[in-house]
Amino acid sequence: MLEGFDTFTITTQDEPHVSIFGIKSGDASSSKRPPLLLLHGFPQSHRIWRRVAAQVQDKYNIVIIDLRGYGNSSKPADISQYVKSFMALDCIKVMDELGITEPFFVCAHDRGARVAHKLCVDYPDRVRKAIFLDICPTLAMYSVENPNFAKTYWHWFFLIQKEPLPETLISASARQFAELFMGGRQKSGLAIFEKESLDSYVENLEDPATIHSMCQDYRASATIDLDEAREDAKQGKLLQSPLRVIWARHGVIGKCFDAVQEWKTASNAWVDGHDVDSGHYIPEDVPDEVVSNILDFLQ
């Protein structure tokens, strides 16, 4: 728990029941600082933002949540519950319940950035500006013909296999999976992760419901989310919020995609971007870079 932050749990859906866990800096509804929503990726939780949030909490009214299926948030079983339109609506309902009804900023990593993408498309009046960390649009990534993408993003194709194959294999040794998978995506291995944070990620992976939910998140991205993305494109529903995309120099995005151009194609607003000297887990690897971009762009 970050000093100066309070926890909350907010119900965002009745059937099936979904509640979202998060932390916020002080009294969210009365703060004069601009609101900033932070969203994490796989296989993590709100803890990825500890080093970032501590440096900007005096400048922003910060809300950090665990996505549905992750951390301390609800874990509905069915794949339909992980469509990104539902996960984006979770964000809106959390902000509304906290009294934040004005437009807010978003900074999101990995899976959280996929939720943020849909958030920007479905609720353009609610997002002032956004920063996406180490992703390209899901539809573009599943359409790429570069074989290096499949080789390096193998987990995208592993986690979507029919249950319970990936769930069973991860459950057999959750810590080993976490350490090999996460350490393998970083130039410096596991050294970037705080011990308490890494232990919490492992603890999540030791929970069968969490593993299943994470797999369902990826299965939804390979099926229902692609249908939604195609329909959005057909209707001309593009990003309306100014966007900055940042990718890891030692990751996959810059090697397989023209990230800025991919996001310009998906947007009707200003898009810029650059790489940073980092592995995939940018908020924990180079938090100062994230802070610098938040302060520069989200104003």
N, C-alpha and C positions, 0 to 999 in steps of 0.2 A: 504494500500500500504506500503510495507516495504521500509525503507530508503535505498537508493542506488539501487533500482530496477526501471525498466522502463516497461510500459505496451506495449503490441503488439496485433494485430489481424491479422491472416494469413489465407488466403483461401487455403483449402486443397482439395476441391472437387467442381466441377462446376455444376453437375447435379445429384441430387439436390444440390443446393449451401450449402456448409459447410465452415464456418470460425471458427477458434479456437482462443479463447482469452487466454492470458497468461501474465506472468511477467518474466523478466530476469534481472540478475545482471550485469549491465553495458553493454559493447560492447561484445556480445557473440562471434562474429567471431574472434576477435583479442586477447581475453584473453589467458594468458599463463596457467591459472588454468585449471585442467581437468573438462570437462563438466559433469553436473549431472542433470538428468531429474527427476522431482518429480511429481507423479500422485496420485490424491485423490480418495476417495471412496464415497459411498452413505450415506446420501443425501446431500453431501457437495460440496466443490469447492476448488480452489487453496488455500483458506484461512487456511486449516488445517496445512499448512507447516510454518506458520508465526514464531512459536517459534523455529523450527528446522533450517529454512533457515537463520534466523538472526545470528545463532551461527556458521554456516559453510560457509557463503558467502565470507569470506576472503581466504578460502581453495579451493573452487570450483566455476566454472562458471555455475551458477544455472539457470535452465529453469523450470518454473512451469506453467502448463496449466490447464484450465477447460476442462474436457473431453467433447466430443460432447454430447449434451443433458443436460448438467449441466452448472450452473453458467452463464457466459456471452458468452458461445460458442453457435453455431447454434443448433437448435433442429428439425431436420428433423422428419417427422411424421411416416414414414413406419418402421416396425420392421426390415426389411432387412438392414437398415442403421445403425443398432447397433450390427452387427456381429463384433466380436473382431478383425478380420483381417482388416476391414475398420478403426477401432479406433486405431489400431497399426500403420496403414499407416498414419493417422493424425500425429502421433508422429514423424515419419520419415520426413514427409513434413515440419513440423514446424522446426525441427532441421536443415534440409537442407536450408530452407529459411533464417534461422538465421546465416547461414554460418558455421554450425557445421557439417562437413562431416566426421570427424574422429570418431572412436568408443567412446561411452559415457557410463557413469554409470547411473543406474536407481534405484530409491527407490520408492516403490509404495505400497499403502494401499488399501485393500478391492477391490472395483470394478476396481480401477486403477491398482492393481496388476494382475487382470485378463487380462487387456489390456497389461500389461507388459509381462505376460506369452506368449501371442501370438506374441508380439514384439520380444521376445527372440527367439521364434521358427521360425518366418518368416524372421528375419533379424539378423542372428547370428553374422555376421561380424560387426554389428553396436553397439552391446552391450558388453562392457568390462566385467562388473560384475553387479549383481542385488541383491537387497534386497526386499523381499516380506513380507508384514506385515499382519498377521492374516488371511491367506487363505491357503487352499489346492487346488489342481487342480479341476476345475469345474466338470469334468467328474467323478472324485473320489467322490466328495461331493454329486452329484446327484445319485450316485450308492450305497451310504452307507445304511446299513440296520438298523442302530442304531436308534430306535424311538426317543431318546432324541435329535437327530439332527433336526428332523422335528418340535419338540416341541419348541426348542429354536431358530431355524432359520425359524420360521413360515412366516416371511416376504418374503422368497424366493418363497413360494407357494401362498401367498396372492397377491403379485405384478404381478404374471404371469396370474392371472385370466382374463377372457375375458373382454376387455374394453366395457363400461366405469366403471365397478364395482370398482376396486381399486382407479381409478382416482376420482370418485365421493365421495367415503368415505373419502379419504385424503383431498379433497377440502372442505369438510364440516367443518373442523377445522384443518387447516394446522399447526398452532402453537401447539395445543394440541397433534397432531400426532407426531410432531418433539420432543416435550419435553418428552412425554411418551416413545416413541420409543428410542430416543437417551439416555435419562436419565436412561432408564431401562437396557441399555447395559453397564453401568458403576457402579462400586461399590460405587463411590461417587456421583452418579447422574449427574446433569448438572453442577456441580461446576467446572469441568475441562475446560469448554468452555468459551472463552472470550465472553462478551456480544455482541460485534459487530459481531463476527463470528456467534454466534447462531442466532442473528437477520437476518443475511444474508442468513443462511440456511432456516429459516422460510420464508423469502421473496421469495426464490426460489420455495418453496413448495406452495406458494400462486399463482404461475403462472401456469395456466392450461397446457401450452405447455411443461413446465419443468416436471410437474408430469407425463404427458403422455410419455415423452421421457425416464424418469427414469423407468417407467413400461416397456417400449419397450426394454430397456437395459436388464432387467431381463427376459423378454419373449424370447429375442434372446438367452440368456444364456441357457435357458431350451430347446431350439430347434436347431437353426442354429449353435450355438457355439458347441453344443454337436456333431453335424454332422461333423463340422470341426475338432474337437478334435479326433474323431474316425478315420477320414481320415488321420490326421497327424500321429496317432499311427500306422495305417496300412502301411504308407509309411516310418515309422521309423524316422519321424521328431520330434526330442526331443530337449530339452534345451541344448545349447552348451556353455552357459556362466556360469561361477562360480556363485553360488547362496547361499545366506544366507536367511533362513526363520525364522521369529520371530513371536511368537504368544502370545496372552494375557492369562496370568495365570488365570484370572477370566472370560475367554471367553469360546468358544465352541470347537475350533480347538484341543486343547490339550486333551479335554475330549472324543472326538469322533474319533480322528485320530492319527496315528503316522505320524506327519507332515513331519519330515525329511525323513522317508522312502517313503512316497507318492511322495515327490519331487525327491528323488533318482530314483524312478521308471520312472519318467517323464523326466529324464535328462541324458545326456552323459558327464556331467561335475561335478566338485566338488560341493557338497551340504553339508552345515552344518546348525545348527539352535538351538534355545533355546527359552524358554519363558521369559516374563518380568512381573513384578508385576503391571499389568495394566488391564483395561477393554478393550473393542474392539477398541476404538478410540486412538490407541497407540500414534500417533504423537502429540495429544493434551493432553493426560494423562501423558505420561512420555517422553517428548521431549528430555531430557538429555540422556536417554537410546538410543533413535534413533540416536542422534548425536554421541554418543560413538561408535555405530556400524558402522555408516557411515565412521567415521575417521579410525576405525580399519580395515574394510573390503574393502571399496572402495578406493583402492590405487594400 
